[in-house]
């Protein structure tokens, strides 16, 4: 992906060279002599201008010129740019439109290529997903895997059945107990399995012996102590004992067939829409394919085992909708605060604003990940897709829309604004990969905190690797492309900056993958599809902003409204606000700008900033013929792109979702492989586990006695990570077959023959 984006940035930069050569020439702005920063060379900056009088009430205009901000203040004076929208500017605009269309075609070709790679990868490597189905609506009391094995055997041999129950709260409490016990072990040098064994009365005495100051800090959450962690163990034991007495229901069933063909046969014959499954109204499903003779099952191809978040399988759709609505609102509030800060900081210093934007983009992922973690998703893929949406919204707003929205209209072609854009592009393109390379949190843990660890186990926990999210990396890449294309027509050199940023990210990510980062869970290609959608939306945004730029050119609010003294009193303009009143007076005066005099001549005032709505700006009387042609062309392309994206993606997605609700949908990928599940090296099955960043290994949440441990997704002494044998469960006397999910293996005849031999 990075290589593709790098090539895209180079292509855009080469297209922009034509406009850059013109903007830096004498024919546009007298060679842009005031530009000293190399990053602004070839931009659309217009530094050839004068100030003219639009004062209707007095015979004199009072003008005060700020040489730093290049702005005028006072009574009756307005800026007039001398940069014209000629045929060369129009040609640069049409080349930009051609670039967009070529990128759109390239985007479709990229989609075809990525889909073929996904298909090749699926056929080249056999995973549990290729052999498995997931039942979304099992009978609540159908917790016996033998019953499911007997039912699905009509399609072929069933190798595994996992009945998942709604015990998420129990598992989370047991995991929390493990984490607490591990904290105690780190501080006391006790084995983790013994860390939770203590005398409560002695622990209370030890707590009372603490200083009052220490107790206050603990009460405020600013400090901790072993005695506090032991009290937490006691509380958790009571809660776990109560949860162990509850009755749990089956919420999902995972069935693993011995062959791919059996899985595909099952999906072809039993796939129905969500609505018919809910109403038991699928007439084409015969009785023998209805569970217990009546239940029309809603089945789908199962996700990968490591993709499933087992504790969230019980979460309802309504609950997820409410959660995501709240988290999106919180994300919007945070972005709004960032926007307000950017507004005030940008008014003080451009470099400071750019740095704040860069820091915000570095901090926002951490904040939004914490918000996103409050959501209960069924899979890691869904979780990352939700994070992707929040990150895209936040980063696009802070780096593009807010910067564009807070600018003054007449500053658009001035160095004061484009220097902000350049600073944002540079800071955001390189600060994030540098911070990622530095990995300050891990380096602090490795070089400082680890040296102070009281036990070897605690020190080992600080070298587990840095967690990372594919959603964050995709938004990092598309955000850089977004900034350069958002301001592409104003600052074509930004594409070169993006290319260098992608090159930097390529080597930084390569280093981090091998040296710093944890191995992530396996997920599907949905994030790749989402990234292509982002690029398509970026093209739309680029065209909308480009249309606004060319329609507003030359951003001086006086263009096309010059008046002569003789006609001043009767001058009217259909698209320009000539004045707040109906009359004018002839005024010509001489003022000073810096050390040199300049003439202030009477012109009409145009409210040029009111160029139209956001999508279709339309053409105005103040525009040149070339300008009108470019604006019309961009308007047509805008509509074309929106139709393509809305129909090609959103429309297709909506149609697919509607079809799935009514009829269901199953499309196999590639040809069925003849390899049997039991003989695929390293293949995993659906073992309920829970992962926690505080724990070195996942926790197993089912009975280990009923399946082959070789099919677990990680290697360990599994007895040490089996939470079904934890003290509060054993002491409660609960039947683990009723309070934990069940995973059971059914060896194939061929496997049994091999084992007996």
C-alpha angles and dihedrals in degrees: 000000000000091000090051092050090047090055090046092053091049091050092050091048092052090051090049093053091084092058092041092056091051096045091052093048129096092248093066108040106347091274095307090266095176094061111103101162112088090212090066096049111119093016123130092260112144111204096163105092147122138202123249135190124251097163112137101181107047137043093233137055118216111211130182115187122204108208092195100053094026092228134132127223133180138074120326102347125127133181118249119194121212095206110113131209097234134161093279092057089047091052090052088052093051090048087053090053090050089051090054093051092048090050090050091054089045090051091057090048089050089053091053091048094048092047091052090049090051090051092048091048091049092052094042096053124041114215135173090262091066091061103034144083131192123219108214099188111035121166108274093238096044096106096131110101091200090067092053092045091054092048099049095041087088087081098045142297114329113215101181139015124189119189108198118201132196097261096122094127092051092050092048091052091050090049091049089052090052091051091049092048090050090054089053091048091051091055101038101038089233121141109266092242090057098040093090093053112095144128108263094207093051089047091053090050090051090051093051089051091063118104119263089242091055091049091051092051090049090050091053091048092245096116141022140205139195090248091058092049090051091052087052089053090055092051092047091050090056092048093046092050090054093047091049089064094057124102114239132204133218111256104167136015125201118200122191117198123204092235136036091230091060090052092049092047090053093049094046094052102035105035110118136160122276093244096051089047091053093047095039085232106132102125094185092061108091122220095257089059092052114091109247086358095286113050114093100206125221103221133174138171106283122244120241113287093242090050094062121095097208098192091059099051090101094056114117126226091244091054092050092049092052092047094050092046090055094045092048089051090050090049091050090051092052092049090049091055090049089050092053091050092048090052094055096039093049089056089059106039133356095208091050090050091050092049091049090051090050092048090047091053089050094049100037094072091056092047095044092046089057090050091045091051089066089066119090108224127178095224140020088243092059090046092053092045089056091048089048091057093051094046093048092051094046097044096043091050096049097042101037124007098040093046090049095043098051096050121106111247095235092050094063095099095035128103090236091068102034091048086060090051092048092048091050091049094049096042095046095042096054108020095066097051091044091053089046090052093047091050090191096187095055094041090053090050093048099043104031117010093045091057090058095048112127095213138032091241092056091049091049090054090061092062100057096111132254117290114234137183127222090212090060092049093050092051090047089057099042092043091061091049089046094056094048094047094042090061095025098120092047096042112022091171087069088081090063090051089052091051091053090046092053090049090051092048091050094059095037092051091046090054093046093049092056100033114023117017132084119239107263125221118269112262135172129261096267093109090055090054090048091052091054089051089052091054090049090052089047089058090052092049090048092054093046093051092042089053090051091049096050092042092052095046125161091019099213104114092227104069114125094008102089112140136193122231093246092056098036096104096051102033113132130177125193097210102024128070098237093190144325086253135035100249140064138193127220108252129173119165142156123239134167128251109194106314098335131074122242132189123243111206129186116261136159119261116240121196087217093161089075092076098145142276125329099262108031109027095177125207124291135201094249091062124097119237091256090050092051091051092052093047091050091048093052091047090055092047090048091056092044093051093047092051091049094049096040095046099031097047115009093034093047091045092049091047091048091049092049091047090049091051092055107027108008124231135235124172116173119220115231125325124323113263118231095217114115119234096235092057100046107110115241095359117156133219134207103282113162108241138161124217125203127179089223092060124072092218137024119263120242113228104190142058110288094202098081105058145038110276090212088078095061114111095238138035121241147114090289095197088069094055098041106112093186087078096049117130100253090052094048092044093049091060091224122159105248089205088067102039099041133054115261126231115186132179126217107194116218119239089250091052092047090050091051092048093049091050 
